[in-house]
């Protein structure tokens, strides 16, 4: 038994050594595989990290801004009226064409007034006779040929006859429609032979130069709006054309429902392009001009935690202590002549007022900084970029919609 036990021990020891070696080999293979996998993943991530992106850029520059209060308004004529007869009758003649410019007192439309003129002639004759009688009575009273009562009666008859003639003259005048002020008439709806009732609108008359533009502003803007402030008015019907004027009046109270204040501006209207009732956009200069560092609104990435922009820097991204990987990436890029020579850094900014496509930047960038204006969604810190400014974002302080 002892001899068998002695011969079995070397065999057990040999098997134990084989098992240990097998375990060590498996462990070495597992470690090697994981190491190889980590190296390959690192190479893959390195090749995918911060690929070059194409962006458009613009240099931040200072611009002079005129603070403005903007609103929408309606055009109203300085003098405007719908003209009508205050007597009824048949139209005898229409003496102007629709849409013509007329002068104050110019005849527009006449009604048939032959009967009224005949009555006027009779009353004028009666008034003339009464005047002769009154003059004769005055002479006779001077020599006491008649009584004072007879003289007073003749004078009263004279005044009554003159009043009747004046009243008939007014009736005759009412049969002629004249322009109460200079302006432009609209479409005349009356025709010769047509019967016109009292109060029926015959034509509209509007004075078109200058015109009023009525608009409302919030009560918070009252301190910025003063009588005499310059006003710029635009209308969709005349793209690219601006009409200038000044604030001429404002309401003395605030509307309780809207908390807005009504404002009136007098605007020059050369060419009489603006017409009453037209919708307009109004910009009122308020305060002294300001100077702001300006960027396109598309350059700003708005977020709850802060607004940011990407500033472009010359050269390769700076190396960091991330295990030498960033340094190796920068060295590889430096060896590649076709590699981009710009990179970006994200900067938090404070934005101010806006006008059109522009926004004022108060802090975060300085004059001359090159800022990405489009393509920010693809960027992060140290991303290499290629600049292509063939297509630039809108940068208009007073943009207009494009109508096709």
VMD Tcl script that draws the C-alpha trace (Angstrom):
set ca {
  {0.00 0.00 0.00}
  {2.81 2.38 0.78}
  {4.51 1.73 -2.55}
  {1.23 2.42 -4.45}
  {0.60 5.61 -2.55}
  {4.15 6.74 -3.22}
  {3.80 6.16 -6.99}
  {0.36 7.95 -7.13}
  {1.60 11.26 -5.68}
  {3.75 12.30 -8.67}
  {0.77 11.73 -10.96}
  {-1.51 13.91 -8.82}
  {1.12 16.64 -8.66}
  {1.48 16.55 -12.46}
  {-2.25 16.86 -12.98}
  {-2.44 19.75 -10.54}
  {0.34 21.56 -12.42}
  {-1.50 21.04 -15.73}
  {-4.73 22.45 -14.29}
  {-2.91 25.48 -12.86}
  {-1.16 26.13 -16.17}
  {-4.47 25.83 -18.04}
  {-6.12 28.29 -15.68}
  {-3.24 30.72 -16.06}
  {-3.40 30.42 -19.85}
  {-7.16 31.06 -19.84}
  {-6.70 34.02 -17.51}
  {-3.95 35.42 -19.74}
  {-6.16 34.97 -22.81}
  {-9.07 36.76 -21.06}
  {-6.85 39.65 -19.96}
  {-5.32 39.87 -23.42}
  {-8.71 39.87 -25.10}
  {-10.04 42.62 -22.84}
  {-6.87 44.66 -23.38}
  {-7.14 44.22 -27.15}
  {-10.82 45.16 -27.04}
  {-10.03 48.32 -25.03}
  {-7.31 49.30 -27.49}
  {-9.61 48.81 -30.45}
  {-12.46 50.72 -28.79}
  {-10.06 53.53 -27.97}
  {-8.88 53.69 -31.57}
  {-12.46 53.70 -32.79}
  {-13.48 56.46 -30.38}
  {-10.36 58.39 -31.28}
  {-11.24 58.20 -34.96}
  {-14.82 59.31 -34.20}
  {-13.98 62.11 -31.76}
  {-14.67 65.66 -32.96}
  {-14.76 65.20 -36.72}
  {-14.35 68.42 -38.68}
  {-17.63 70.31 -39.30}
  {-18.50 72.97 -41.89}
  {-19.91 76.21 -40.47}
  {-20.55 79.81 -41.45}
  {-19.06 82.61 -39.37}
  {-19.21 86.35 -38.80}
  {-17.03 88.78 -36.87}
  {-18.72 90.59 -34.00}
  {-18.83 94.34 -34.69}
  {-20.26 97.40 -33.00}
  {-23.28 99.11 -34.55}
  {-25.24 102.21 -33.67}
  {-28.77 101.39 -32.57}
  {-31.58 103.90 -32.34}
  {-33.95 102.71 -29.57}
  {-37.43 102.40 -30.98}
  {-40.94 101.67 -29.83}
  {-42.70 99.56 -32.44}
  {-46.44 99.26 -32.99}
  {-49.06 98.74 -35.66}
  {-51.29 101.57 -36.79}
  {-54.01 102.72 -39.14}
  {-53.97 105.61 -41.56}
  {-56.51 108.37 -41.06}
  {-57.01 111.46 -43.19}
  {-56.30 114.85 -41.65}
  {-59.60 115.92 -43.23}
  {-61.99 113.30 -44.50}
  {-65.74 113.16 -45.02}
  {-68.49 111.26 -46.80}
  {-70.36 113.97 -48.69}
  {-74.15 113.99 -49.04}
  {-76.97 116.41 -49.88}
  {-79.15 117.73 -47.07}
  {-81.99 118.27 -49.58}
  {-83.56 115.76 -51.92}
  {-83.71 116.13 -55.69}
  {-82.79 114.91 -59.15}
  {-79.14 114.94 -60.25}
  {-78.62 117.49 -62.98}
  {-74.88 117.01 -63.62}
  {-71.73 115.38 -62.26}
  {-68.90 117.86 -62.77}
  {-65.86 115.78 -61.73}
  {-64.45 112.33 -62.44}
  {-64.10 109.63 -59.83}
  {-60.70 109.63 -58.13}
  {-59.85 113.20 -59.14}
  {-58.01 115.73 -56.98}
  {-60.24 118.71 -56.25}
  {-59.80 122.14 -54.71}
  {-61.78 123.68 -51.89}
  {-65.11 125.02 -53.17}
  {-65.00 123.11 -56.46}
  {-68.41 121.95 -57.74}
  {-68.83 118.17 -57.59}
  {-72.49 117.37 -58.24}
  {-75.54 119.59 -58.98}
  {-79.22 118.86 -58.45}
  {-82.02 120.27 -60.58}
  {-82.80 123.70 -59.06}
  {-84.84 125.55 -61.69}
  {-87.92 125.91 -59.42}
  {-85.83 127.05 -56.51}
  {-84.06 129.65 -58.62}
  {-87.40 130.96 -59.89}
  {-88.63 131.31 -56.28}
  {-85.37 133.02 -55.43}
  {-85.81 135.51 -58.24}
  {-89.34 136.32 -57.03}
  {-88.19 136.77 -53.45}
  {-85.26 138.91 -54.55}
  {-87.69 141.13 -56.50}
  {-89.91 141.42 -53.43}
  {-86.86 142.33 -51.33}
  {-85.84 144.94 -53.91}
  {-89.31 146.49 -53.84}
  {-89.26 146.48 -50.06}
  {-85.92 148.29 -50.12}
  {-87.28 150.98 -52.47}
  {-90.31 151.40 -50.25}
  {-88.15 151.63 -47.11}
  {-85.88 154.23 -48.75}
  {-88.91 156.28 -49.82}
  {-90.37 156.05 -46.35}
  {-87.12 157.28 -44.87}
  {-87.20 160.35 -47.12}
  {-90.86 161.00 -46.34}
  {-90.27 160.62 -42.62}
  {-87.53 163.24 -42.85}
  {-90.13 165.80 -44.03}
  {-92.77 164.27 -41.74}
  {-94.92 163.16 -44.66}
  {-95.61 159.84 -42.99}
  {-95.82 158.61 -39.47}
  {-93.03 156.88 -37.60}
  {-95.17 153.73 -37.39}
  {-95.45 153.54 -41.16}
  {-91.69 153.89 -41.48}
  {-91.12 151.08 -38.97}
  {-93.57 148.85 -40.84}
  {-91.77 149.43 -44.15}
  {-88.37 148.70 -42.56}
  {-89.71 145.46 -41.03}
  {-91.11 144.44 -44.42}
  {-87.66 145.05 -45.94}
  {-85.87 142.87 -43.42}
  {-88.45 140.09 -43.78}
  {-88.17 140.14 -47.58}
  {-84.36 140.06 -47.41}
  {-84.48 137.14 -44.95}
  {-86.84 135.19 -47.22}
  {-84.53 135.78 -50.18}
  {-81.49 134.68 -48.13}
  {-83.28 131.50 -47.03}
  {-84.19 130.68 -50.62}
  {-80.60 131.40 -51.68}
  {-79.43 128.87 -49.08}
  {-81.86 126.31 -50.50}
  {-80.50 126.92 -53.99}
  {-76.93 126.58 -52.72}
  {-77.82 123.24 -51.12}
  {-78.63 121.90 -54.58}
  {-74.92 122.19 -55.45}
  {-72.42 119.85 -53.75}
  {-69.02 121.51 -53.35}
  {-65.72 120.27 -51.90}
  {-65.43 121.58 -48.32}
  {-61.63 121.20 -48.47}
  {-58.95 120.22 -50.96}
  {-58.38 116.51 -51.40}
  {-59.08 113.45 -53.52}
  {-62.58 112.21 -54.16}
  {-63.57 108.58 -54.38}
  {-65.97 106.81 -56.69}
  {-69.06 108.90 -57.45}
  {-72.20 106.80 -57.24}
  {-74.62 109.46 -58.54}
  {-75.69 109.76 -62.18}
  {-77.65 112.46 -64.04}
  {-81.39 111.90 -63.66}
  {-81.01 109.88 -60.48}
  {-83.13 110.85 -57.47}
  {-81.04 111.51 -54.36}
  {-82.59 111.28 -50.91}
  {-81.53 113.45 -48.01}
  {-78.37 112.13 -46.32}
  {-77.48 109.64 -49.07}
  {-73.68 109.49 -49.47}
  {-72.70 110.66 -52.92}
  {-68.90 110.60 -52.73}
  {-66.07 110.46 -50.18}
  {-63.45 113.18 -50.00}
  {-60.11 112.63 -48.27}
  {-57.12 114.91 -47.79}
  {-54.11 112.64 -48.37}
  {-51.04 114.77 -47.71}
  {-50.23 114.77 -44.88}
  {-52.11 111.98 -43.11}
  {-52.54 110.84 -39.56}
  {-51.38 107.42 -38.37}
  {-53.11 106.22 -35.21}
  {-51.51 103.53 -33.06}
  {-51.35 102.37 -29.46}
  {-48.40 101.68 -27.17}
  {-48.16 100.09 -23.70}
  {-48.34 102.46 -20.77}
  {-44.74 101.50 -19.92}
  {-43.62 103.33 -23.08}
  {-45.21 106.65 -22.14}
  {-41.96 108.02 -20.77}
  {-40.20 107.28 -24.08}
  {-42.81 108.89 -26.35}
  {-42.95 112.64 -26.56}
  {-44.69 115.00 -28.96}
  {-42.20 115.67 -31.74}
  {-40.51 112.25 -31.69}
  {-39.59 111.01 -35.16}
  {-41.78 108.30 -36.65}
  {-41.04 105.85 -39.47}
  {-44.06 104.22 -41.11}
  {-44.04 101.27 -43.51}
  {-46.88 99.53 -45.33}
  {-46.98 96.05 -46.82}
  {-48.31 97.52 -50.06}
  {-45.07 99.48 -50.62}
  {-42.18 97.18 -49.76}
  {-38.92 98.99 -49.08}
  {-40.54 102.45 -48.82}
  {-40.60 104.37 -45.55}
  {-42.78 107.37 -44.74}
  {-41.51 109.78 -42.10}
  {-43.33 112.00 -39.65}
  {-43.58 113.10 -36.05}
  {-45.73 112.33 -33.04}
  {-48.36 115.06 -32.92}
  {-50.61 114.05 -30.00}
  {-51.46 111.32 -27.48}
  {-54.53 110.45 -25.47}
  {-54.65 111.94 -21.97}
  {-55.81 108.63 -20.44}
  {-54.92 104.93 -20.44}
  {-57.41 102.37 -21.74}
  {-58.55 100.38 -18.68}
  {-59.14 97.21 -20.72}
  {-55.77 97.02 -22.49}
  {-53.56 99.41 -20.48}
  {-52.52 100.98 -23.78}
  {-52.36 104.62 -24.79}
  {-53.51 106.00 -28.12}
  {-50.94 108.01 -30.09}
  {-51.35 110.13 -33.23}
  {-48.53 110.83 -35.69}
  {-48.60 113.26 -38.58}
  {-46.86 111.65 -41.56}
  {-45.85 113.17 -44.88}
  {-47.46 111.32 -47.77}
  {-45.74 112.33 -51.02}
  {-47.41 110.77 -54.00}
  {-50.51 110.22 -51.82}
  {-49.71 106.52 -51.51}
  {-51.06 106.04 -48.00}
  {-54.85 106.03 -47.91}
  {-57.20 106.12 -44.91}
  {-57.84 102.74 -43.32}
  {-54.53 101.24 -44.48}
  {-52.67 98.97 -42.03}
  {-49.14 100.14 -41.24}
  {-46.16 99.34 -39.05}
  {-44.87 102.19 -36.92}
  {-41.43 102.69 -35.34}
  {-40.98 105.66 -33.03}
  {-37.49 106.86 -32.12}
  {-37.10 107.02 -28.34}
  {-34.05 108.21 -26.49}
  {-30.45 108.71 -27.58}
  {-28.72 106.29 -29.99}
  {-26.96 103.32 -28.35}
  {-23.87 101.39 -29.48}
  {-24.05 97.59 -29.26}
  {-21.90 94.64 -30.25}
  {-24.15 92.93 -32.78}
  {-24.55 89.36 -34.07}
  {-27.19 87.55 -36.14}
  {-29.89 85.96 -34.02}
  {-29.00 82.58 -35.55}
  {-25.60 82.74 -33.82}
  {-27.18 82.48 -30.36}
  {-28.01 79.09 -28.87}
  {-30.78 79.82 -26.38}
  {-31.10 77.53 -23.37}
  {-32.60 77.72 -19.84}
  {-29.19 77.45 -18.20}
  {-27.70 80.25 -20.31}
  {-27.35 81.53 -23.85}
  {-24.16 80.55 -25.67}
  {-22.20 81.11 -28.86}
  {-19.32 79.20 -30.44}
  {-16.21 81.34 -30.92}
  {-13.81 80.24 -33.66}
  {-10.07 80.08 -32.88}
  {-7.11 79.71 -35.24}
  {-5.01 76.52 -35.13}
  {-5.54 73.08 -33.62}
  {-7.49 72.29 -30.45}
  {-5.31 72.65 -27.33}
  {-3.94 69.45 -25.75}
  {-5.27 68.29 -22.38}
  {-4.18 65.73 -19.78}
  {-6.63 63.04 -20.86}
  {-4.06 60.27 -20.97}
  {-2.25 61.93 -23.85}
  {-5.11 61.19 -26.23}
  {-5.88 64.83 -26.96}
  {-2.19 65.55 -27.45}
  {-1.88 62.64 -29.85}
  {-4.94 63.82 -31.77}
  {-3.50 67.31 -32.09}
  {-0.15 65.92 -33.23}
  {-1.85 63.71 -35.84}
  {-3.84 66.68 -37.10}
  {-0.72 68.79 -37.31}
  {0.93 66.16 -39.51}
  {-2.12 66.12 -41.83}
  {-1.85 69.06 -44.20}
  {-5.54 68.76 -45.13}
  {-6.73 68.94 -41.52}
  {-8.84 72.02 -40.58}
  {-6.87 74.83 -38.99}
  {-9.75 76.22 -36.89}
  {-11.61 74.97 -33.84}
  {-14.42 76.29 -31.66}
  {-15.01 77.00 -27.99}
  {-18.45 77.48 -26.45}
  {-18.90 80.77 -24.58}
  {-21.78 81.91 -22.36}
  {-23.13 85.32 -23.41}
  {-25.64 87.88 -22.17}
  {-27.96 89.12 -24.89}
  {-29.69 92.50 -25.00}
  {-32.35 94.03 -27.24}
  {-33.09 92.74 -30.72}
  {-34.00 94.42 -33.98}
  {-34.99 92.41 -37.00}
  {-32.43 89.64 -37.59}
  {-29.91 91.22 -35.22}
  {-29.30 90.80 -31.50}
  {-27.13 92.87 -29.16}
  {-24.54 90.94 -27.13}
  {-23.72 92.61 -23.82}
  {-21.11 90.21 -22.40}
  {-19.20 87.10 -23.42}
  {-17.61 88.18 -26.71}
  {-15.55 91.16 -27.77}
  {-15.24 93.13 -30.96}
  {-13.52 91.15 -33.70}
  {-14.32 87.70 -32.29}
  {-15.32 85.31 -35.07}
  {-18.56 83.59 -34.11}
  {-20.33 80.62 -35.70}
  {-23.62 81.78 -37.26}
  {-24.95 78.44 -38.52}
  {-24.20 74.77 -37.92}
  {-24.04 74.93 -34.09}
  {-26.00 71.72 -33.58}
  {-23.03 69.68 -34.78}
  {-20.50 71.38 -32.52}
  {-18.99 70.92 -29.08}
  {-15.90 72.30 -27.43}
  {-12.67 71.90 -29.46}
  {-14.49 70.63 -32.56}
  {-12.35 71.38 -35.64}
  {-14.28 73.38 -38.24}
  {-14.10 74.33 -41.88}
  {-15.43 77.82 -42.65}
  {-17.76 78.27 -45.62}
  {-19.45 81.68 -45.89}
  {-20.97 81.27 -49.34}
  {-24.40 81.22 -47.71}
  {-24.77 83.56 -44.75}
  {-27.74 83.94 -42.39}
  {-29.98 87.00 -42.53}
  {-28.56 90.09 -40.82}
  {-31.13 92.77 -41.67}
  {-32.19 95.27 -38.98}
  {-35.51 95.78 -40.77}
  {-36.46 92.54 -42.54}
  {-39.53 92.18 -44.74}
  {-41.39 88.98 -45.57}
  {-40.66 87.57 -49.01}
  {-43.85 87.17 -51.01}
  {-43.85 84.93 -54.05}
}
mol new
graphics top color blue
foreach p $ca { graphics top sphere $p radius 0.5 }
foreach p [lrange $ca 0 end-1] q [lrange $ca 1 end] { graphics top cylinder $p $q radius 0.2 }
display resetview
